[in-house]
Amino acid sequence: MLFLVFCGGWLFVSRHSHLLVMLLGIEMVMLGVYGLGMSAYQLGEGVGLLMFLVFLVCEGSVGLSVLVCVVRSHGSEMLSGFSLLEC
């Protein structure tokens, strides 16, 4: 699971011009953290992990809605030509 965290972090840092790939990198990191939490709390109560999973799903849906808004307003998900001053 630690491999997912490192690969997702590397993907997030190395592909910073594509918004969709950055979102996938963040999801990989969070999935790795969830897997590490599951392995640490195998015998304990998993309410905290369930709440973490709920926040993970909410973060993914917010990221996809931001992606849709960026594609609608700029026509592409490439962040190289995107400026926050234009909004």
PDB file of N, CA, C and O in Angstrom:
ATOM      1  N   MET A   1       0.811  -1.191   0.000  1.00  0.00           N
ATOM      2  CA  MET A   1       0.000   0.000   0.000  1.00  0.00           C
ATOM      3  C   MET A   1       0.859   1.262   0.000  1.00  0.00           C
ATOM      4  O   MET A   1       0.459   2.301  -0.524  1.00  0.00           O
ATOM      5  N   LEU A   2       2.015   1.154   0.581  1.00  0.00           N
ATOM      6  CA  LEU A   2       2.916   2.300   0.565  1.00  0.00           C
ATOM      7  C   LEU A   2       3.377   2.604  -0.854  1.00  0.00           C
ATOM      8  O   LEU A   2       3.691   3.749  -1.182  1.00  0.00           O
ATOM      9  N   PHE A   3       3.416   1.573  -1.691  1.00  0.00           N
ATOM     10  CA  PHE A   3       3.767   1.747  -3.095  1.00  0.00           C
ATOM     11  C   PHE A   3       2.745   2.646  -3.800  1.00  0.00           C
ATOM     12  O   PHE A   3       3.121   3.477  -4.626  1.00  0.00           O
ATOM     13  N   LEU A   4       1.456   2.483  -3.478  1.00  0.00           N
ATOM     14  CA  LEU A   4       0.418   3.338  -4.060  1.00  0.00           C
ATOM     15  C   LEU A   4       0.596   4.793  -3.647  1.00  0.00           C
ATOM     16  O   LEU A   4       0.382   5.703  -4.449  1.00  0.00           O
ATOM     17  N   VAL A   5       0.983   5.007  -2.404  1.00  0.00           N
ATOM     18  CA  VAL A   5       1.182   6.375  -1.919  1.00  0.00           C
ATOM     19  C   VAL A   5       2.324   7.039  -2.674  1.00  0.00           C
ATOM     20  O   VAL A   5       2.193   8.180  -3.118  1.00  0.00           O
ATOM     21  N   PHE A   6       3.443   6.334  -2.823  1.00  0.00           N
ATOM     22  CA  PHE A   6       4.586   6.920  -3.520  1.00  0.00           C
ATOM     23  C   PHE A   6       4.321   7.102  -5.008  1.00  0.00           C
ATOM     24  O   PHE A   6       4.697   8.125  -5.581  1.00  0.00           O
ATOM     25  N   CYS A   7       3.676   6.123  -5.642  1.00  0.00           N
ATOM     26  CA  CYS A   7       3.365   6.249  -7.074  1.00  0.00           C
ATOM     27  C   CYS A   7       2.366   7.372  -7.328  1.00  0.00           C
ATOM     28  O   CYS A   7       2.512   8.125  -8.291  1.00  0.00           O
ATOM     29  N   GLY A   8       1.364   7.489  -6.480  1.00  0.00           N
ATOM     30  CA  GLY A   8       0.399   8.571  -6.626  1.00  0.00           C
ATOM     31  C   GLY A   8       1.022   9.936  -6.404  1.00  0.00           C
ATOM     32  O   GLY A   8       0.702  10.888  -7.117  1.00  0.00           O
ATOM     33  N   GLY A   9       1.905  10.042  -5.426  1.00  0.00           N
ATOM     34  CA  GLY A   9       2.612  11.304  -5.202  1.00  0.00           C
ATOM     35  C   GLY A   9       3.517  11.668  -6.356  1.00  0.00           C
ATOM     36  O   GLY A   9       3.597  12.831  -6.750  1.00  0.00           O
ATOM     37  N   TRP A  10       4.206  10.665  -6.903  1.00  0.00           N
ATOM     38  CA  TRP A  10       5.070  10.919  -8.062  1.00  0.00           C
ATOM     39  C   TRP A  10       4.238  11.333  -9.269  1.00  0.00           C
ATOM     40  O   TRP A  10       4.630  12.230 -10.015  1.00  0.00           O
ATOM     41  N   LEU A  11       3.096  10.686  -9.465  1.00  0.00           N
ATOM     42  CA  LEU A  11       2.214  11.021 -10.575  1.00  0.00           C
ATOM     43  C   LEU A  11       1.676  12.436 -10.424  1.00  0.00           C
ATOM     44  O   LEU A  11       1.579  13.172 -11.405  1.00  0.00           O
ATOM     45  N   PHE A  12       1.329  12.817  -9.213  1.00  0.00           N
ATOM     46  CA  PHE A  12       0.814  14.166  -8.960  1.00  0.00           C
ATOM     47  C   PHE A  12       1.872  15.228  -9.235  1.00  0.00           C
ATOM     48  O   PHE A  12       1.567  16.280  -9.796  1.00  0.00           O
ATOM     49  N   VAL A  13       3.111  14.957  -8.842  1.00  0.00           N
ATOM     50  CA  VAL A  13       4.177  15.948  -9.001  1.00  0.00           C
ATOM     51  C   VAL A  13       4.687  16.002 -10.438  1.00  0.00           C
ATOM     52  O   VAL A  13       4.977  17.082 -10.953  1.00  0.00           O
ATOM     53  N   SER A  14       4.797  14.849 -11.084  1.00  0.00           N
ATOM     54  CA  SER A  14       5.431  14.826 -12.403  1.00  0.00           C
ATOM     55  C   SER A  14       4.494  15.247 -13.527  1.00  0.00           C
ATOM     56  O   SER A  14       4.966  15.762 -14.540  1.00  0.00           O
ATOM     57  N   ARG A  15       3.217  15.053 -13.391  1.00  0.00           N
ATOM     58  CA  ARG A  15       2.261  15.376 -14.461  1.00  0.00           C
ATOM     59  C   ARG A  15       1.378  16.547 -14.046  1.00  0.00           C
ATOM     60  O   ARG A  15       0.152  16.430 -14.031  1.00  0.00           O
ATOM     61  N   HIS A  16       1.992  17.665 -13.713  1.00  0.00           N
ATOM     62  CA  HIS A  16       1.236  18.789 -13.183  1.00  0.00           C
ATOM     63  C   HIS A  16       0.530  19.619 -14.251  1.00  0.00           C
ATOM     64  O   HIS A  16      -0.129  20.603 -13.913  1.00  0.00           O
ATOM     65  N   SER A  17       0.643  19.257 -15.521  1.00  0.00           N
ATOM     66  CA  SER A  17      -0.042  20.034 -16.549  1.00  0.00           C
ATOM     67  C   SER A  17      -1.407  19.453 -16.911  1.00  0.00           C
ATOM     68  O   SER A  17      -2.201  20.133 -17.561  1.00  0.00           O
ATOM     69  N   HIS A  18      -1.702  18.226 -16.514  1.00  0.00           N
ATOM     70  CA  HIS A  18      -2.992  17.598 -16.793  1.00  0.00           C
ATOM     71  C   HIS A  18      -3.798  17.498 -15.505  1.00  0.00           C
ATOM     72  O   HIS A  18      -3.363  16.872 -14.538  1.00  0.00           O
ATOM     73  N   LEU A  19      -4.961  18.109 -15.497  1.00  0.00           N
ATOM     74  CA  LEU A  19      -5.790  18.116 -14.294  1.00  0.00           C
ATOM     75  C   LEU A  19      -6.322  16.726 -13.969  1.00  0.00           C
ATOM     76  O   LEU A  19      -6.360  16.344 -12.799  1.00  0.00           O
ATOM     77  N   LEU A  20      -6.732  15.963 -14.975  1.00  0.00           N
ATOM     78  CA  LEU A  20      -7.283  14.637 -14.728  1.00  0.00           C
ATOM     79  C   LEU A  20      -6.235  13.692 -14.153  1.00  0.00           C
ATOM     80  O   LEU A  20      -6.542  12.902 -13.261  1.00  0.00           O
ATOM     81  N   VAL A  21      -5.016  13.762 -14.648  1.00  0.00           N
ATOM     82  CA  VAL A  21      -3.948  12.901 -14.137  1.00  0.00           C
ATOM     83  C   VAL A  21      -3.585  13.306 -12.706  1.00  0.00           C
ATOM     84  O   VAL A  21      -3.257  12.451 -11.884  1.00  0.00           O
ATOM     85  N   MET A  22      -3.641  14.593 -12.411  1.00  0.00           N
ATOM     86  CA  MET A  22      -3.391  15.040 -11.044  1.00  0.00           C
ATOM     87  C   MET A  22      -4.468  14.515 -10.092  1.00  0.00           C
ATOM     88  O   MET A  22      -4.161  14.099  -8.975  1.00  0.00           O
ATOM     89  N   LEU A  23      -5.717  14.534 -10.531  1.00  0.00           N
ATOM     90  CA  LEU A  23      -6.793  13.994  -9.697  1.00  0.00           C
ATOM     91  C   LEU A  23      -6.628  12.497  -9.476  1.00  0.00           C
ATOM     92  O   LEU A  23      -6.884  11.999  -8.380  1.00  0.00           O
ATOM     93  N   LEU A  24      -6.201  11.776 -10.513  1.00  0.00           N
ATOM     94  CA  LEU A  24      -5.958  10.344 -10.351  1.00  0.00           C
ATOM     95  C   LEU A  24      -4.800  10.080  -9.393  1.00  0.00           C
ATOM     96  O   LEU A  24      -4.833   9.111  -8.636  1.00  0.00           O
ATOM     97  N   GLY A  25      -3.776  10.936  -9.420  1.00  0.00           N
ATOM     98  CA  GLY A  25      -2.664  10.805  -8.481  1.00  0.00           C
ATOM     99  C   GLY A  25      -3.110  11.007  -7.044  1.00  0.00           C
ATOM    100  O   GLY A  25      -2.689  10.277  -6.146  1.00  0.00           O
ATOM    101  N   ILE A  26      -3.963  11.999  -6.829  1.00  0.00           N
ATOM    102  CA  ILE A  26      -4.484  12.235  -5.484  1.00  0.00           C
ATOM    103  C   ILE A  26      -5.322  11.047  -5.019  1.00  0.00           C
ATOM    104  O   ILE A  26      -5.242  10.640  -3.860  1.00  0.00           O
ATOM    105  N   GLU A  27      -6.124  10.495  -5.926  1.00  0.00           N
ATOM    106  CA  GLU A  27      -6.940   9.331  -5.569  1.00  0.00           C
ATOM    107  C   GLU A  27      -6.069   8.120  -5.245  1.00  0.00           C
ATOM    108  O   GLU A  27      -6.399   7.348  -4.345  1.00  0.00           O
ATOM    109  N   MET A  28      -4.964   7.945  -5.964  1.00  0.00           N
ATOM    110  CA  MET A  28      -4.053   6.836  -5.664  1.00  0.00           C
ATOM    111  C   MET A  28      -3.436   6.990  -4.285  1.00  0.00           C
ATOM    112  O   MET A  28      -3.320   6.018  -3.539  1.00  0.00           O
ATOM    113  N   VAL A  29      -3.039   8.217  -3.945  1.00  0.00           N
ATOM    114  CA  VAL A  29      -2.464   8.468  -2.621  1.00  0.00           C
ATOM    115  C   VAL A  29      -3.493   8.163  -1.537  1.00  0.00           C
ATOM    116  O   VAL A  29      -3.181   7.500  -0.547  1.00  0.00           O
ATOM    117  N   MET A  30      -4.707   8.641  -1.723  1.00  0.00           N
ATOM    118  CA  MET A  30      -5.738   8.415  -0.712  1.00  0.00           C
ATOM    119  C   MET A  30      -6.118   6.942  -0.607  1.00  0.00           C
ATOM    120  O   MET A  30      -6.405   6.456   0.487  1.00  0.00           O
ATOM    121  N   LEU A  31      -6.124   6.231  -1.721  1.00  0.00           N
ATOM    122  CA  LEU A  31      -6.410   4.801  -1.674  1.00  0.00           C
ATOM    123  C   LEU A  31      -5.307   4.046  -0.938  1.00  0.00           C
ATOM    124  O   LEU A  31      -5.586   3.096  -0.207  1.00  0.00           O
ATOM    125  N   GLY A  32      -4.056   4.467  -1.129  1.00  0.00           N
ATOM    126  CA  GLY A  32      -2.950   3.861  -0.394  1.00  0.00           C
ATOM    127  C   GLY A  32      -3.028   4.134   1.093  1.00  0.00           C
ATOM    128  O   GLY A  32      -2.761   3.248   1.905  1.00  0.00           O
ATOM    129  N   VAL A  33      -3.392   5.362   1.458  1.00  0.00           N
ATOM    130  CA  VAL A  33      -3.549   5.706   2.875  1.00  0.00           C
ATOM    131  C   VAL A  33      -4.697   4.907   3.487  1.00  0.00           C
ATOM    132  O   VAL A  33      -4.602   4.462   4.631  1.00  0.00           O
ATOM    133  N   TYR A  34      -5.775   4.723   2.735  1.00  0.00           N
ATOM    134  CA  TYR A  34      -6.891   3.910   3.225  1.00  0.00           C
ATOM    135  C   TYR A  34      -6.454   2.458   3.421  1.00  0.00           C
ATOM    136  O   TYR A  34      -6.824   1.825   4.410  1.00  0.00           O
ATOM    137  N   GLY A  35      -5.675   1.934   2.488  1.00  0.00           N
ATOM    138  CA  GLY A  35      -5.174   0.566   2.626  1.00  0.00           C
ATOM    139  C   GLY A  35      -4.249   0.410   3.816  1.00  0.00           C
ATOM    140  O   GLY A  35      -4.290  -0.606   4.509  1.00  0.00           O
ATOM    141  N   LEU A  36      -3.407   1.419   4.061  1.00  0.00           N
ATOM    142  CA  LEU A  36      -2.546   1.380   5.244  1.00  0.00           C
ATOM    143  C   LEU A  36      -3.375   1.424   6.523  1.00  0.00           C
ATOM    144  O   LEU A  36      -3.056   0.748   7.501  1.00  0.00           O
ATOM    145  N   GLY A  37      -4.430   2.218   6.509  1.00  0.00           N
ATOM    146  CA  GLY A  37      -5.310   2.267   7.674  1.00  0.00           C
ATOM    147  C   GLY A  37      -6.045   0.964   7.898  1.00  0.00           C
ATOM    148  O   GLY A  37      -6.247   0.550   9.040  1.00  0.00           O
ATOM    149  N   MET A  38      -6.448   0.316   6.819  1.00  0.00           N
ATOM    150  CA  MET A  38      -7.126  -0.979   6.940  1.00  0.00           C
ATOM    151  C   MET A  38      -6.190  -2.040   7.496  1.00  0.00           C
ATOM    152  O   MET A  38      -6.607  -2.880   8.293  1.00  0.00           O
ATOM    153  N   SER A  39      -4.939  -2.009   7.087  1.00  0.00           N
ATOM    154  CA  SER A  39      -4.002  -3.006   7.607  1.00  0.00           C
ATOM    155  C   SER A  39      -3.632  -2.722   9.060  1.00  0.00           C
ATOM    156  O   SER A  39      -3.308  -3.649   9.803  1.00  0.00           O
ATOM    157  N   ALA A  40      -3.675  -1.460   9.476  1.00  0.00           N
ATOM    158  CA  ALA A  40      -3.343  -1.122  10.856  1.00  0.00           C
ATOM    159  C   ALA A  40      -4.503  -1.433  11.807  1.00  0.00           C
ATOM    160  O   ALA A  40      -4.273  -1.785  12.964  1.00  0.00           O
ATOM    161  N   TYR A  41      -5.724  -1.307  11.337  1.00  0.00           N
ATOM    162  CA  TYR A  41      -6.904  -1.516  12.183  1.00  0.00           C
ATOM    163  C   TYR A  41      -7.673  -2.765  11.773  1.00  0.00           C
ATOM    164  O   TYR A  41      -8.893  -2.710  11.615  1.00  0.00           O
ATOM    165  N   GLN A  42      -6.991  -3.876  11.600  1.00  0.00           N
ATOM    166  CA  GLN A  42      -7.674  -5.097  11.192  1.00  0.00           C
ATOM    167  C   GLN A  42      -8.618  -5.615  12.267  1.00  0.00           C
ATOM    168  O   GLN A  42      -9.684  -6.146  11.953  1.00  0.00           O
ATOM    169  N   LEU A  43      -8.246  -5.469  13.499  1.00  0.00           N
ATOM    170  CA  LEU A  43      -9.071  -6.007  14.579  1.00  0.00           C
ATOM    171  C   LEU A  43      -9.882  -4.940  15.300  1.00  0.00           C
ATOM    172  O   LEU A  43     -10.751  -5.266  16.108  1.00  0.00           O
ATOM    173  N   GLY A  44      -9.613  -3.684  15.021  1.00  0.00           N
ATOM    174  CA  GLY A  44     -10.303  -2.609  15.727  1.00  0.00           C
ATOM    175  C   GLY A  44     -11.577  -2.179  15.022  1.00  0.00           C
ATOM    176  O   GLY A  44     -12.007  -2.780  14.038  1.00  0.00           O
ATOM    177  N   GLU A  45     -12.156  -1.135  15.549  1.00  0.00           N
ATOM    178  CA  GLU A  45     -13.390  -0.603  14.996  1.00  0.00           C
ATOM    179  C   GLU A  45     -13.066   0.255  13.781  1.00  0.00           C
ATOM    180  O   GLU A  45     -12.118   1.040  13.820  1.00  0.00           O
ATOM    181  N   GLY A  46     -13.818   0.123  12.725  1.00  0.00           N
ATOM    182  CA  GLY A  46     -13.507   0.798  11.473  1.00  0.00           C
ATOM    183  C   GLY A  46     -14.349   2.011  11.171  1.00  0.00           C
ATOM    184  O   GLY A  46     -14.498   2.373  10.004  1.00  0.00           O
ATOM    185  N   VAL A  47     -14.917   2.666  12.198  1.00  0.00           N
ATOM    186  CA  VAL A  47     -15.764   3.828  11.952  1.00  0.00           C
ATOM    187  C   VAL A  47     -14.933   4.985  11.403  1.00  0.00           C
ATOM    188  O   VAL A  47     -15.382   5.701  10.508  1.00  0.00           O
ATOM    189  N   GLY A  48     -13.745   5.167  11.925  1.00  0.00           N
ATOM    190  CA  GLY A  48     -12.874   6.226  11.420  1.00  0.00           C
ATOM    191  C   GLY A  48     -12.486   5.999   9.973  1.00  0.00           C
ATOM    192  O   GLY A  48     -12.413   6.945   9.188  1.00  0.00           O
ATOM    193  N   LEU A  49     -12.237   4.749   9.618  1.00  0.00           N
ATOM    194  CA  LEU A  49     -11.904   4.442   8.228  1.00  0.00           C
ATOM    195  C   LEU A  49     -13.102   4.626   7.311  1.00  0.00           C
ATOM    196  O   LEU A  49     -12.948   5.018   6.154  1.00  0.00           O
ATOM    197  N   LEU A  50     -14.283   4.347   7.816  1.00  0.00           N
ATOM    198  CA  LEU A  50     -15.483   4.562   7.020  1.00  0.00           C
ATOM    199  C   LEU A  50     -15.696   6.051   6.759  1.00  0.00           C
ATOM    200  O   LEU A  50     -16.076   6.443   5.656  1.00  0.00           O
ATOM    201  N   MET A  51     -15.451   6.876   7.773  1.00  0.00           N
ATOM    202  CA  MET A  51     -15.550   8.323   7.581  1.00  0.00           C
ATOM    203  C   MET A  51     -14.488   8.815   6.609  1.00  0.00           C
ATOM    204  O   MET A  51     -14.756   9.697   5.793  1.00  0.00           O
ATOM    205  N   PHE A  52     -13.279   8.253   6.688  1.00  0.00           N
ATOM    206  CA  PHE A  52     -12.226   8.611   5.746  1.00  0.00           C
ATOM    207  C   PHE A  52     -12.634   8.244   4.325  1.00  0.00           C
ATOM    208  O   PHE A  52     -12.373   9.002   3.391  1.00  0.00           O
ATOM    209  N   LEU A  53     -13.267   7.095   4.155  1.00  0.00           N
ATOM    210  CA  LEU A  53     -13.725   6.664   2.839  1.00  0.00           C
ATOM    211  C   LEU A  53     -14.819   7.586   2.313  1.00  0.00           C
ATOM    212  O   LEU A  53     -14.866   7.860   1.113  1.00  0.00           O
ATOM    213  N   VAL A  54     -15.694   8.066   3.183  1.00  0.00           N
ATOM    214  CA  VAL A  54     -16.736   9.012   2.775  1.00  0.00           C
ATOM    215  C   VAL A  54     -16.102  10.314   2.302  1.00  0.00           C
ATOM    216  O   VAL A  54     -16.508  10.859   1.276  1.00  0.00           O
ATOM    217  N   PHE A  55     -15.106  10.823   3.039  1.00  0.00           N
ATOM    218  CA  PHE A  55     -14.423  12.040   2.613  1.00  0.00           C
ATOM    219  C   PHE A  55     -13.648  11.821   1.320  1.00  0.00           C
ATOM    220  O   PHE A  55     -13.524  12.738   0.508  1.00  0.00           O
ATOM    221  N   LEU A  56     -13.135  10.631   1.126  1.00  0.00           N
ATOM    222  CA  LEU A  56     -12.426  10.298  -0.106  1.00  0.00           C
ATOM    223  C   LEU A  56     -13.368  10.356  -1.302  1.00  0.00           C
ATOM    224  O   LEU A  56     -12.997  10.871  -2.356  1.00  0.00           O
ATOM    225  N   VAL A  57     -14.563   9.841  -1.152  1.00  0.00           N
ATOM    226  CA  VAL A  57     -15.549   9.884  -2.235  1.00  0.00           C
ATOM    227  C   VAL A  57     -15.995  11.319  -2.498  1.00  0.00           C
ATOM    228  O   VAL A  57     -16.162  11.713  -3.653  1.00  0.00           O
ATOM    229  N   CYS A  58     -16.186  12.095  -1.449  1.00  0.00           N
ATOM    230  CA  CYS A  58     -16.569  13.501  -1.622  1.00  0.00           C
ATOM    231  C   CYS A  58     -15.472  14.289  -2.320  1.00  0.00           C
ATOM    232  O   CYS A  58     -15.759  15.136  -3.166  1.00  0.00           O
ATOM    233  N   GLU A  59     -14.226  14.019  -1.976  1.00  0.00           N
ATOM    234  CA  GLU A  59     -13.099  14.694  -2.626  1.00  0.00           C
ATOM    235  C   GLU A  59     -13.034  14.338  -4.100  1.00  0.00           C
ATOM    236  O   GLU A  59     -12.736  15.194  -4.933  1.00  0.00           O
ATOM    237  N   GLY A  60     -13.307  13.096  -4.428  1.00  0.00           N
ATOM    238  CA  GLY A  60     -13.306  12.683  -5.830  1.00  0.00           C
ATOM    239  C   GLY A  60     -14.415  13.348  -6.624  1.00  0.00           C
ATOM    240  O   GLY A  60     -14.205  13.756  -7.766  1.00  0.00           O
ATOM    241  N   SER A  61     -15.586  13.459  -6.030  1.00  0.00           N
ATOM    242  CA  SER A  61     -16.700  14.090  -6.749  1.00  0.00           C
ATOM    243  C   SER A  61     -16.473  15.590  -6.927  1.00  0.00           C
ATOM    244  O   SER A  61     -16.820  16.142  -7.971  1.00  0.00           O
ATOM    245  N   VAL A  62     -15.903  16.249  -5.936  1.00  0.00           N
ATOM    246  CA  VAL A  62     -15.587  17.672  -6.076  1.00  0.00           C
ATOM    247  C   VAL A  62     -14.507  17.873  -7.138  1.00  0.00           C
ATOM    248  O   VAL A  62     -14.578  18.819  -7.923  1.00  0.00           O
ATOM    249  N   GLY A  63     -13.520  16.998  -7.165  1.00  0.00           N
ATOM    250  CA  GLY A  63     -12.476  17.089  -8.185  1.00  0.00           C
ATOM    251  C   GLY A  63     -13.019  16.915  -9.585  1.00  0.00           C
ATOM    252  O   GLY A  63     -12.617  17.632 -10.502  1.00  0.00           O
ATOM    253  N   LEU A  64     -13.933  15.967  -9.762  1.00  0.00           N
ATOM    254  CA  LEU A  64     -14.526  15.774 -11.087  1.00  0.00           C
ATOM    255  C   LEU A  64     -15.416  16.943 -11.486  1.00  0.00           C
ATOM    256  O   LEU A  64     -15.470  17.296 -12.664  1.00  0.00           O
ATOM    257  N   SER A  65     -16.109  17.547 -10.536  1.00  0.00           N
ATOM    258  CA  SER A  65     -16.924  18.713 -10.882  1.00  0.00           C
ATOM    259  C   SER A  65     -16.048  19.905 -11.257  1.00  0.00           C
ATOM    260  O   SER A  65     -16.408  20.675 -12.147  1.00  0.00           O
ATOM    261  N   VAL A  66     -14.908  20.068 -10.596  1.00  0.00           N
ATOM    262  CA  VAL A  66     -13.966  21.120 -10.985  1.00  0.00           C
ATOM    263  C   VAL A  66     -13.414  20.837 -12.377  1.00  0.00           C
ATOM    264  O   VAL A  66     -13.250  21.758 -13.177  1.00  0.00           O
ATOM    265  N   LEU A  67     -13.128  19.574 -12.672  1.00  0.00           N
ATOM    266  CA  LEU A  67     -12.650  19.199 -13.999  1.00  0.00           C
ATOM    267  C   LEU A  67     -13.679  19.537 -15.067  1.00  0.00           C
ATOM    268  O   LEU A  67     -13.319  20.065 -16.120  1.00  0.00           O
ATOM    269  N   VAL A  68     -14.948  19.246 -14.819  1.00  0.00           N
ATOM    270  CA  VAL A  68     -15.999  19.559 -15.786  1.00  0.00           C
ATOM    271  C   VAL A  68     -16.118  21.065 -15.985  1.00  0.00           C
ATOM    272  O   VAL A  68     -16.287  21.523 -17.115  1.00  0.00           O
ATOM    273  N   CYS A  69     -16.033  21.838 -14.915  1.00  0.00           N
ATOM    274  CA  CYS A  69     -16.110  23.300 -15.028  1.00  0.00           C
ATOM    275  C   CYS A  69     -14.937  23.866 -15.814  1.00  0.00           C
ATOM    276  O   CYS A  69     -15.113  24.781 -16.619  1.00  0.00           O
ATOM    277  N   VAL A  70     -13.740  23.329 -15.587  1.00  0.00           N
ATOM    278  CA  VAL A  70     -12.562  23.808 -16.317  1.00  0.00           C
ATOM    279  C   VAL A  70     -12.676  23.468 -17.791  1.00  0.00           C
ATOM    280  O   VAL A  70     -12.351  24.297 -18.641  1.00  0.00           O
ATOM    281  N   VAL A  71     -13.132  22.262 -18.110  1.00  0.00           N
ATOM    282  CA  VAL A  71     -13.266  21.871 -19.519  1.00  0.00           C
ATOM    283  C   VAL A  71     -14.340  22.702 -20.203  1.00  0.00           C
ATOM    284  O   VAL A  71     -14.178  23.078 -21.364  1.00  0.00           O
ATOM    285  N   ARG A  72     -15.422  22.993 -19.517  1.00  0.00           N
ATOM    286  CA  ARG A  72     -16.473  23.820 -20.125  1.00  0.00           C
ATOM    287  C   ARG A  72     -16.016  25.255 -20.352  1.00  0.00           C
ATOM    288  O   ARG A  72     -16.362  25.860 -21.367  1.00  0.00           O
ATOM    289  N   SER A  73     -15.249  25.800 -19.428  1.00  0.00           N
ATOM    290  CA  SER A  73     -14.859  27.204 -19.567  1.00  0.00           C
ATOM    291  C   SER A  73     -13.644  27.397 -20.467  1.00  0.00           C
ATOM    292  O   SER A  73     -13.547  28.422 -21.142  1.00  0.00           O
ATOM    293  N   HIS A  74     -12.714  26.441 -20.496  1.00  0.00           N
ATOM    294  CA  HIS A  74     -11.479  26.617 -21.262  1.00  0.00           C
ATOM    295  C   HIS A  74     -11.354  25.665 -22.441  1.00  0.00           C
ATOM    296  O   HIS A  74     -10.480  25.858 -23.286  1.00  0.00           O
ATOM    297  N   GLY A  75     -12.193  24.654 -22.524  1.00  0.00           N
ATOM    298  CA  GLY A  75     -12.174  23.749 -23.658  1.00  0.00           C
ATOM    299  C   GLY A  75     -11.165  22.629 -23.567  1.00  0.00           C
ATOM    300  O   GLY A  75     -11.113  21.787 -24.463  1.00  0.00           O
ATOM    301  N   SER A  76     -10.364  22.585 -22.523  1.00  0.00           N
ATOM    302  CA  SER A  76      -9.357  21.545 -22.366  1.00  0.00           C
ATOM    303  C   SER A  76      -9.042  21.386 -20.890  1.00  0.00           C
ATOM    304  O   SER A  76      -9.273  22.292 -20.090  1.00  0.00           O
ATOM    305  N   GLU A  77      -8.505  20.211 -20.538  1.00  0.00           N
ATOM    306  CA  GLU A  77      -8.113  19.989 -19.150  1.00  0.00           C
ATOM    307  C   GLU A  77      -6.630  20.230 -18.941  1.00  0.00           C
ATOM    308  O   GLU A  77      -6.098  19.957 -17.865  1.00  0.00           O
ATOM    309  N   MET A  78      -5.957  20.745 -19.973  1.00  0.00           N
ATOM    310  CA  MET A  78      -4.536  21.078 -19.854  1.00  0.00           C
ATOM    311  C   MET A  78      -4.393  22.351 -19.022  1.00  0.00           C
ATOM    312  O   MET A  78      -5.050  23.354 -19.296  1.00  0.00           O
ATOM    313  N   LEU A  79      -3.553  22.306 -18.033  1.00  0.00           N
ATOM    314  CA  LEU A  79      -3.378  23.458 -17.152  1.00  0.00           C
ATOM    315  C   LEU A  79      -2.258  24.381 -17.597  1.00  0.00           C
ATOM    316  O   LEU A  79      -1.989  25.384 -16.937  1.00  0.00           O
ATOM    317  N   SER A  80      -1.599  24.061 -18.707  1.00  0.00           N
ATOM    318  CA  SER A  80      -0.483  24.897 -19.144  1.00  0.00           C
ATOM    319  C   SER A  80      -0.966  26.265 -19.627  1.00  0.00           C
ATOM    320  O   SER A  80      -0.268  27.260 -19.433  1.00  0.00           O
ATOM    321  N   GLY A  81      -2.126  26.335 -20.242  1.00  0.00           N
ATOM    322  CA  GLY A  81      -2.650  27.609 -20.718  1.00  0.00           C
ATOM    323  C   GLY A  81      -3.685  28.209 -19.798  1.00  0.00           C
ATOM    324  O   GLY A  81      -4.369  29.159 -20.177  1.00  0.00           O
ATOM    325  N   PHE A  82      -3.814  27.681 -18.611  1.00  0.00           N
ATOM    326  CA  PHE A  82      -4.841  28.105 -17.667  1.00  0.00           C
ATOM    327  C   PHE A  82      -4.260  29.116 -16.691  1.00  0.00           C
ATOM    328  O   PHE A  82      -3.209  28.877 -16.096  1.00  0.00           O
ATOM    329  N   SER A  83      -4.931  30.233 -16.528  1.00  0.00           N
ATOM    330  CA  SER A  83      -4.491  31.252 -15.585  1.00  0.00           C
ATOM    331  C   SER A  83      -5.638  31.574 -14.633  1.00  0.00           C
ATOM    332  O   SER A  83      -6.782  31.731 -15.061  1.00  0.00           O
ATOM    333  N   LEU A  84      -5.333  31.670 -13.361  1.00  0.00           N
ATOM    334  CA  LEU A  84      -6.365  31.991 -12.377  1.00  0.00           C
ATOM    335  C   LEU A  84      -6.815  33.443 -12.477  1.00  0.00           C
ATOM    336  O   LEU A  84      -7.882  33.797 -11.978  1.00  0.00           O
ATOM    337  N   LEU A  85      -6.009  34.283 -13.117  1.00  0.00           N
ATOM    338  CA  LEU A  85      -6.379  35.681 -13.252  1.00  0.00           C
ATOM    339  C   LEU A  85      -7.475  35.885 -14.291  1.00  0.00           C
ATOM    340  O   LEU A  85      -8.134  36.925 -14.298  1.00  0.00           O
ATOM    341  N   GLU A  86      -7.679  34.900 -15.174  1.00  0.00           N
ATOM    342  CA  GLU A  86      -8.705  35.017 -16.202  1.00  0.00           C
ATOM    343  C   GLU A  86     -10.101  34.774 -15.658  1.00  0.00           C
ATOM    344  O   GLU A  86     -11.076  35.237 -16.251  1.00  0.00           O
ATOM    345  N   CYS A  87     -10.221  34.074 -14.566  1.00  0.00           N
ATOM    346  CA  CYS A  87     -11.547  33.678 -14.070  1.00  0.00           C
ATOM    347  C   CYS A  87     -12.331  34.818 -13.543  1.00  0.00           C
ATOM    348  O   CYS A  87     -13.462  34.634 -13.093  1.00  0.00           O
TER     349      CYS A  87
END
